[in-house]
């Protein structure tokens, strides 16, 4: 099995990959940006084994990317929310979406500036307002014409426009 660190690399990218580079980790961060907060919802949407999900969530909490707090609606369970450090990953994930879109992996979602409704450009900026809106001022919605591939509760909730970081109403 491969190790989790790059101890012989004197590089900030290597250190960052030690925190967010494992399989599933960036998809967990993506879902947290979408407003997913409960273990069960991450699990249903990602199809990740529970032990792996638990490990990744624990690592993200340990490294200050997510905050874990008791779920007031479910005793003994927790909610996960992005910290300020976790929210700083929004431009990184947007850049990955843009890269994939440019390299034959079309994106299934649009990202719009909530204040004016304009689609963000490749730099995650609003071309009308001339700013890069804060992550909580971005709305995501399905790209028109894209099929619906998943029917889990998170995927169903994300079929409607939704402001990033706003807790997702999963039924």
ChimeraX attribute file (.defattr): number of C-alpha atoms within 10 A of each C-alpha:
attribute: neighborCount
match mode: 1-to-1
recipient: residues
	/A:1	3
	/A:2	4
	/A:3	7
	/A:4	11
	/A:5	14
	/A:6	13
	/A:7	11
	/A:8	7
	/A:9	10
	/A:10	9
	/A:11	10
	/A:12	9
	/A:13	11
	/A:14	16
	/A:15	15
	/A:16	11
	/A:17	13
	/A:18	17
	/A:19	19
	/A:20	21
	/A:21	15
	/A:22	11
	/A:23	11
	/A:24	17
	/A:25	19
	/A:26	17
	/A:27	15
	/A:28	24
	/A:29	25
	/A:30	17
	/A:31	20
	/A:32	24
	/A:33	25
	/A:34	20
	/A:35	23
	/A:36	26
	/A:37	26
	/A:38	19
	/A:39	16
	/A:40	12
	/A:41	19
	/A:42	22
	/A:43	18
	/A:44	16
	/A:45	19
	/A:46	16
	/A:47	12
	/A:48	15
	/A:49	11
	/A:50	14
	/A:51	9
	/A:52	14
	/A:53	20
	/A:54	14
	/A:55	13
	/A:56	20
	/A:57	23
	/A:58	16
	/A:59	17
	/A:60	23
	/A:61	18
	/A:62	13
	/A:63	15
	/A:64	16
	/A:65	23
	/A:66	25
	/A:67	19
	/A:68	20
	/A:69	11
	/A:70	12
	/A:71	14
	/A:72	10
	/A:73	9
	/A:74	9
	/A:75	8
	/A:76	8
	/A:77	14
	/A:78	17
	/A:79	17
	/A:80	22
	/A:81	24
	/A:82	22
	/A:83	15
	/A:84	12
	/A:85	12
	/A:86	19
	/A:87	21
	/A:88	14
	/A:89	19
	/A:90	19
	/A:91	15
	/A:92	12
	/A:93	16
	/A:94	17
	/A:95	15
	/A:96	12
	/A:97	18
	/A:98	18
	/A:99	15
	/A:100	13
	/A:101	14
	/A:102	12
	/A:103	9
	/A:104	8
	/A:105	11
	/A:106	14
	/A:107	15
	/A:108	15
	/A:109	16
	/A:110	15
	/A:111	23
	/A:112	24
	/A:113	26
	/A:114	20
	/A:115	12
	/A:116	11
	/A:117	13
	/A:118	17
	/A:119	19
	/A:120	21
	/A:121	13
	/A:122	14
	/A:123	12
	/A:124	22
	/A:125	18
	/A:126	23
	/A:127	14
	/A:128	12
	/A:129	12
	/A:130	8
	/A:131	12
	/A:132	17
	/A:133	17
	/A:134	16
	/A:135	19
	/A:136	15
	/A:137	15
	/A:138	24
	/A:139	23
	/A:140	20
	/A:141	16
	/A:142	18
	/A:143	14
	/A:144	9
	/A:145	7
	/A:146	11
	/A:147	9
	/A:148	11
	/A:149	7
	/A:150	10
	/A:151	11
	/A:152	16
	/A:153	15
	/A:154	23
	/A:155	17
	/A:156	15
	/A:157	15
	/A:158	18
	/A:159	14
	/A:160	11
	/A:161	15
	/A:162	22
	/A:163	22
	/A:164	25
	/A:165	21
	/A:166	16
	/A:167	16
	/A:168	22
	/A:169	14
	/A:170	16
	/A:171	9
